[in-house]
């Protein structure tokens, strides 16, 4: 009987799905060092522990994408 094991590292698409956010939002979190990653060649992988820590933490700061206008960033 095969054993089902949970992944230790998730590709960006699966990590975004697990958090319930878009891949673009995930990339924003990664670029702002709010979510740790591992690289395997060109692949960017997110450890399961990093997803759990991020999901369990409170995030009070507003989510403003890096391409937002200065007026949007000030609000």
C-alpha positions, 0 to 999 in steps of 0.5 A: 500500500503506497504511503501518502506524504505531504510535500516539504517544498511547494512550487509558487503556484501551489503555495499561492493556492494553499494561502488562497492568494494569487501568484502575483501576491505570493511573488510580492510577499517573496520580494518583500522577504515576508515569505522565505523560499528555497531555490533549486536551479531556476525553480523557486520553492516555498517550504511548508513551514514558511507557509504555516508560519505566514498563515498563523501570523497576524498581518496588520499592514495594508497590502499595497502592490509595488506598482501602486501610485504614491497616493495609494501607498500613502493611504 
